[in-house]
Amino acid sequence: MMNGARHTLAACFCGLASASAFALNPVRTADVDRCVAAQLAQSKLSLPSRCDDAVFLRRVHLDLIGLLPETDEVRAFLSDKSQDKRRVLIDTLLASPACADYQAMRWFDLLRVKSEFPANLWPNAVQAYARWIRDSLAANKPYDVFAREMLTATGSNFRDPPVNFFRALPQKDATNIAASVAQSLMGIRFPGLPPATRGDLARFFSAVDYKPTTEWKEEIVFFNPARLAGLPQDLRFPDGKTARRAPDADPRQLFTSWLTAPGNPFFARCAVNRIWFQLMGRGIVHEADDLRPDNPPANPALLALLEKALTENAFDLHAVFRLILNSQTYQAEPFTPPETLARRTGYAFYQVRQLDAEVLLDIICQITGTTESYSSQVPEPYTNFTESRAVRIGDGSVTSPFLEMFGRPSRDTGLLAERANWPTADQRLHLLNASHIQRKLQRPPVFRKFGNRKLKLRPAVPPVEELFLLALSRYPAPEERLAAQEYSRANGGPDISIVQDLLWALINTKEFCVRR
């Protein structure tokens, strides 16, 4: 056995099928399905059939941009007979500004982008940091470059945004920096590491220092060679390997080169596991930020395959998204098996799950044509403003009662478990009865298609069909159409109040509130 607990940790992770050793080259979507099918076959199961176009259209919009397709987009997609329309749609959404907005929100959570306690980045720094993260994602900056820019950053927290990675911490010391690096870029919870490994990792950041300026709340993050005194010449990485640092060189450079090298047992694996978690509802290693020896991947071959895909595509995150999104595994029809079967098959299916708080609020605003009010206690107490999309709010200190009720994370720890994505009685009552929702339903733009008073049932835009396309991204089933028409006749419709009632009913369906 290797010497010390840290070697045991490294041996366990490196013992998984490594990306460089995987036989398939290059990685293709069919390889993803092959890995999943092989595991399902052990339980005498096969991949579920593909979902219909309406389910896929809504699913991929919610997963990539956090918005619903417009009604004209739904009609066009459902009537399109081309064989590659799903692939084209995936490429279009990945390149859209809305995709950068939604993916940036997830990084804001992970990196604790927040003005107030415990990060105390302050508004100016939050704005700069959030803009840099969002712009990096919009440009599809290679993931290794993105990480390197953060880990080696120096300068003003207002003018050099990546340095805020070293400021979004409860305490700004080497140990807390190392904990943030382990959690955000390696998928490891720092307290679970052996004490010796924690100390080794912290040494790489022992020369990071901070100094204020004359500008209010501005701070300079810099490499301080004086802090190298007493630091060993040979530094040990978390995988047990060692390297000699050059005299007076910033140890962060050494660590970053090790971390982002192809074949590193943590970096690419953590990234692709998080992508799988985001798209499929559960990490191949779950929780997705808890990679450790006694928490093995549900499908080691699949994890290695995706890791290989990321490295062979020069750390292009979109390449991994495309692999998963185009797979039959992702596009499978909704399926919720018993827990015992799910565990045995490695949760190899698309999980039905509640929408993120920000996404649910955004699509309610989208279909009602309204905005939302948010407040923050900084820079002044109870600053209020409106925003068209909750996912665009870079500052975790900015919130609303709806976001808090529906489980938006506080961004205190950066852990995925901070987001509470499960239904509660208060949430159901809010959607059913709150004046907040009722006000949004007063006169949404969709009403303009039907007139202001009595509705004229035009064959081109029947109200029931339009409302289903608007809220659920599909045509109503015959029994749903009939039920809506009967309700309208029984209540003296069709008029505006009937449309309000029907839209309220659709917002309160489980189908509206989940991704499936």
Secondary structure by P-SEA (a helix, b strand, c coil): ccccaaaaaaaaaaccccccccccccccaaaaaaaaaaaaaaacccccccccaaaaaaaaaaacccccccaaaaaaaaaccccaaaaaaaaaaaacaaaaaaaaaaaaaaacccccccccccaaaaaaaaaaaaaaaaacccaaaaaaaaaacccccccccccccccccccccaaaaaaaaaccccccccccccaaaaaaaaaaaccccccccccccbbbbbbbccccccccccccccccbbbbbcccccaaaaaaaaaaccccccaaaaaaaaaaaaaccccccccccccccccccccaaaaaaaaaaaaaacccaaaaaaaaaaccccccccccccaaaaaaacccccccccccaaaaaaaaaaaacbbbbbbbccccccccccccccccccccccccaaaaaaccccccccccccccccccaaaaaaacccaaaaaaacccccccccccccccccccccaaaaaaaacccccccaaaaaaaaaaaaaaccccaaaaaaaaaaaaacccccccc
